Amino acid sequence: MGTNFKSYLNDVRRDHMVRYYEDHAAYFYGKISASSGALVTYFMTGQFVFLVSSICMIAIMLADVGNIRSYQGIATDKDKSFFSWEHHYTFLSTAFMLILGVWCFFCFTLTSNPFIHLLSVAISLGNVLSLICRNFSNQRILTLQLLAVAVPMLIGILHYGDYRSMILLAFFLPLFASVRDISQRLRDLFRSAEQQSDAKHAFSEQLNTALGSMSHGLMMFDDDMRIKVINTPALNILGIHKDTNCQDQTLDEISQFVDMDSPTSNKVRIMSDALTERLNSANRDKIFKLSDDQFVEITLQMRNEGGCVMVIEEVSERIRYQSKIDQLARFDELTGLYNRRFFRDQANQSLKNRKEKNAAAIMFFDLDDFKRVNDNLGHQAGDFILTSVAERLNELLPDSAFAGRYGGDEFVVFVDAKDCPDGFDALADAIVKTIPKDVKFKNQQLRFGVSLGIAKFPEDGNSIDRLLKLGDLALYHSKSEGKNCYSHFTPELEESLQKRIIIEEDLIGAIRNQEFELYFQPIVRMDNGKTELFEALVRWRHDIHGGISPADFIPIAEDLGLIREIGQWTLHEACKQCSRWPDNVSVSVNMSAVQFQVDSITSSIKNALEQSGLDPKRLEIEITETAVLSDMTHAAVVLDELSELGVRISLDDFGTGYSSLSYLHKLPLDKLKIDKSFVDDLDNSQRSRTLLNGIAALGKALELKIVVEGIETKTQYDLLHDNYDVDLAQGFYFSKPMPASHALKFIQLNSVAAYPPPKAKVA
């Protein structure tokens, strides 16, 4: 028998002893009956030995009274105190059983009265049977007490000697043996019970560990929806204290002890309602909100034996993640407006089943000069502008209207006519005028404008795709009208779009098939009329439409990124043609802002000069203020490289910008080309004459040559010649742009011309 089982039997023995001593009457029943029986035999026989037996039994009972007083300490003290107490118990009990056996011995040896024999045997057997209950856990004590009563009694029966006593003896011997067997069986039974208990306890511990280590909460209910099993995660999720007794309780009963100060946020009550809802629904899985930031998904499984099992999964993080995904799928992360896809979905839904009398409009707008601000001040400033636009747009829009960020600095608005009682123009005008006003970033005023296009439903189109397309057309018309304004779509705009599409398709083929040629317009000296240089102007020979104006295809080429290839061809062809002219005549080539931003522009110019053999001093590069302002640092580096190479630099369209004076002294410029807008009203406007005179004086002060464009009449020429300090002039008064083959003839004719020069006539 193992140590654990011995310890277990010791605990059982102690528990039995305590229980018997707690029930005093039950413990003394056998002793009282034995002492009373001995006293009866004394009165019946007068034999003194029976009186002595009764007195000894009573004395032992009185000795047991002392043990009664100490039994309470036995339950709590598991050390030597119990074993000391057990020694007293063993001695007194064995002594009592021995006196009982001796009494039986004298009953059979001193008397022949059958009643006395029966009385002694009955009382003795009753006490023997009680030994099994009290002492089965200790085989030694049981055997000792059994021998103490059985040996004297059996000797007495054997001494009596008649056949009836022999029969009785024959029954007693197996009876006493069975007492030991029964006690052994009881010990085996307790051992089996203890093993099963250990197994159940171990399984229970394993189950509790498994349930406690689950990431999900688990609750098991019976038919009455009372809790039979609940694990630690479920307690934590529902905010139930771990010491709360949930066994055989309903959720409603438990909820009375949870969050009593805030019943509206009682998670147990919410879970109780969720459980009821799930039980009444065919769908067993659903997500429930326990608090503002806590969500759970519960799954129910009905049990065949009744009740159900509920699994509670904490899905708050998943909900937050899904919400973030939904937010990103529908809204622009920076501005909080609808993104392009969701705006289209919402606009489509709004147009669906809309009657034609219920007019609406798409307003498509973007920000003028946004790229300049973004490049010069950084993306933080750009992002600040975009968020400011979104905030102001939300303030301007009616409640039922909605807006989206279509991409970059493009925004789009959908609005019902009923929400614009003053018409769409009033809202468009408010957007154009209000949104760019007084936007400051780090105490710096950010300058930008808004260009907007309007397309109306159903007047212009009945699908969101068409309305967006037409709104975009109207937007670009606003830009062509000078920006910072709004325009409505008109059929003429769509015609121009079709024309643009054709030009785009043909332009790609024109580059591939080299359908371009250069024309040259002379720039003459004001002092003697001699041609100093030609400006190279690209022309497109179109087989179907004839020639296409550069004003039509150059902006398209810039938008498509094809201007670099056209510019590269123009540069090489101009250098090649100039190399055939006299050494005193140069060529001027326009450089677009797109070309100018390419890091390899200097190497491209070097390559063109080397292939043509042209002296760098005979090449002049014309740049615009736009090219310079887009990246001042890059412009300074490139122009310094070209100046060191010997190439001359001319600033084209001077005076059309708004910050020219701030960089004139920073860049290695050779010439200023005054825009033709200053010459158009020269003979009628004193203001134009004053401005022209000021610009010419400024250029001279900076040691720059002054070139005036757009001279078309003799009056304009005479005014310039007689009143202004201008170095060079260009315009139809001298010559229209001419093919390369005619340029050399013009040079030859113009070289002998008298002053002032006549108009040249070329074939």
Residue, then its C-alpha position, 0 to 999 in steps of 0.5 A: m500500500g502506497t504512502n499516499f494511500k496510507s496517509y489517506l487512510n490515516d485521514v479517514r481514520r481520524d475523520h471516523m474517530v472525530r465523527y464518533y466522538e462528535d456523536h457521543a450517544a452513538y459512540f457509547y451505545g455498545k458500551i452502555s449495553a455491555s455494562s448494563g448486560a453485565l449488571v443484569t447477569y449479576f442481579m440474575t445470578g448473584q455472581f460477584v464477577f459479573l458486578v466486577s465486569s460491569i464496574c470495569m466497563i463503566a470505568i473505561m467509559l468514564a476514562d473515555v470522557g477525557n478523550i471526548r474533551s480533546y476530540q475537537g483538536i483532532a480535526t485541525d492538528k495532523d501531527k503527533s497529537f492525533f497519534s497520541w490520542e489514538h494510543h489512548y483510544t486503542f488501549l481503552s477500546t481494547a481493554f473494554m473489548l477484553i472485559l466484554g470477552v471475559w464477561c462472555f466467558f464467565c456467562f458460559t462457564l458459571t451459568s447454564n441459563p440460555f437467556i444469559h448466554l444469548l444476552s452475552v453473545a448478542i451484546s458481544l456480536g453487536n460490539v464486534l460488528s461496530l469494530i468494522c465501522r470504527n477501525f477498518s482503516n487500521q488493521r492492527i487495531l481491528t485485529l487486536q480488539l477482535l481477538a480481545v473479545a473473541v478469544p475469551m468468548l470462544i473459550g467460554i463457549l467451547h468450555y460449555g461443551d454441549y452440542r448446541s454450543m458447538i454449533l454456535l461455535a461453528f458459526f462464530l469462527p467464520l463470522f469473526a473471520s468475515v469481519r477481517d475480510i469485510s474490513q479488508r474489502l472496505r479498505d480496497l473500496f476506499r482505495s478504488a474510490e481514492q484512485q477514482s477521485d484522484a483521476k477525476h481531480a487530475f482530469s478536473e485540473q487538466l480541464n480547468t487548465a485547458l479551459g483557462s488557457m483558451s484565448h476564447g471565453l467558454m460557458m456551458f448552460d443546462d436546460d434552465m440556462r444556468i451556468k455549469v462551466i465558465n472559464t477564466p477568459a469568459l470571466n475576464i471578458l464579462g468583467i466578473h470577479k474570479d471569486t464570484n460563484c457562478q455555478d448554477q447561476t443565470l446570467d441575469e442573476i450574476s448581472q445583479f452583482v456586476d457593475m451595479d453603479s452603471p447598469t447601462s454598461n453591465k456587460v453580463r446583462i448585455m451578454s444575457d440579452a445577446l444569448t437570448e437573441r441568439l437562441n431565438s435566431a437561426n443564425r448562431d454566430k454574431i458580433f455584439k458590442l459590450s462597450d464602446d471599445q469592446f466587441v465580441e463574437i459569440t457562437l452557440q452549440m446546442r447540446n443533445e442532453g439539453g442546454c448549450v455551449m457558448v464560445i465568446e471570442e474577443v474581436s475588438e482588434r479585428i473590428r478596429y482593423q476592419s473599421k480602418i480598412d473600411q475607412l481606407a476603402r471609402f475615404d481619403e486618408l489625408t482629407g477625410l473626403y470620399n476617395r475616387r472609387f467610393f465617390r463614384d459609387q455614391a454618385n452612381q447610387s444617387l443618379k440611379n432611378r433619379k428622374e430627369k426633372n431632379a437636376a444635379a451637377i458634378m463640380f470638378f476642380d483643382l488647385d492652381d499653382f499647387k505644384r509650385v507651392n508643394d515643390n518650393l515649401g515641401h509636402q507638409a505645406g501641400d498637405f496643409i493646403l489639401t486638408s484646408v481645402a477639405e475643411r472649407l469645402n465641407e463648410l460650403l456644401p449643403d447637407s445632402a451634397f458630398a465631395g471626394r478627393y479625386g487624386g492629387d490636388e483634384f476634388v469633385v462635388f456632387v450636388d442636387a439642384k434643390d440644394c442650390p436655390d440660387g443655382f449652381d453658379a452661386l456654389a461654384d463661385a463660393i468655392v472658387k473665391t472662398i477656398p483659397k482665401d487666407v490660407k497660412f502655413k507657419n505664418q506664411q501666406l500660401r498662394f493658390g487658386v481654384s479652377l472649376g468645371i461644372a457638368k449638369f444632369p441630365e442636361d449634359g449627361n446621365s451617367i457619372d462617367r460622362l459627367l466626370k469627363l465633361g466636368d474635367l473638360a470644363l475645368y481645363h477650359s477654366k484654366s485656359e481662361g486664366k485660372n481661378c474661375y469656373s466654367h460650364f460644360t458646352p458642346e464646343l468643349e467636347e468638340s475640342l476634346q475630340k480634336r485633342i484626342i486626334i492630335e494626341e494619336d497623330l502626334i505619337g506617329a508624327i514623332r515616329n515618322q519625323e513629320f516636323e520641320l523647323y521654321f525660322q523668324p529673324i531677330v534684327r538689330m535696331d541700329n542697322g537692321k541687320t539680322e543677328l539671329f533666327e528663332a527656331l520654331v517647330r512646325w508639324r506637317h499633317d497629311i490630313h489636316g494640313g499644318i497644325s498650330p504649335a499652340d495646339f500641339i505643343p501643350i498636348a506634347e507637354d501633357l503627354g511627356l512628348i515635348r522632350e523628344i520634340g525638343q531634342w530634335t529641334l535642338h539638333e536640327a537648329c544647330k545643324q541649320c545654323s552651322r550652314w549660315p554665316d558666322n555672324v548669325s546665330v540661332s535661338v531655340n526655345m526650351s520648355a519648362v518640362q525640358f528644362q527640369v531634366d538633369s541631362i539638358t546640359s549634356s544634350i546641348k553639348n551633344a547637339l553642338e558637337q554633332s553640328g560643329l556649331d560654336p556654342k556662342r552662336l547658340e541661344i537658349e530661350i527659357t521662360e519665367t515658368a521654367v525658372l520659378s518651378d525650381m530656382t536652385h536647379a535653374a541656377v545650376v543649369l544656367d551656370e553650366l550653359s554660361e560656362l559652356g559659352v551658350r547665351i541665355s535669353l529670358d522669354d516673355f519677360g514681364t508676364g510673371y509676378s516675381s521677375l525682379s527677384y531673380l534677374h541678378k541671380l541668373p547668368l542672363d544675356k537677354l530679356k525678350i519683352d512680351k508682345s503684349f507691351v507692344d500691342d497698344l504702344d501707339n495708343s497707350q501711354r501706360s504701355r509706353t511707360l512700362l516698356n521704357g521702365i523694363a528697357a531701362l532696367g535691362k540696360a542697368l543690368e547690362l542685358k540686351i533688350v529684345v522686343e517681340g511682336i512688332e507688326t507695323k511701321t508705327q510700332y517700329d518707329l516708336l521703338h527706334d526713336n524713343y526706346d533704348v532697344d537692341l533687337a526686334q522681332g515680328f511680322y514687320f520684318s518677316k514671318p517665320m520661314p523654312a530653313s531653305h529661305a533663311l539663308k536668302f533672307i540673310q543675304l538680302n538683309s546684309v545689304a539692306a539700308y537703314p531702316p530695313p525694308k520688308a523682306k520678300v522671299a519666295 
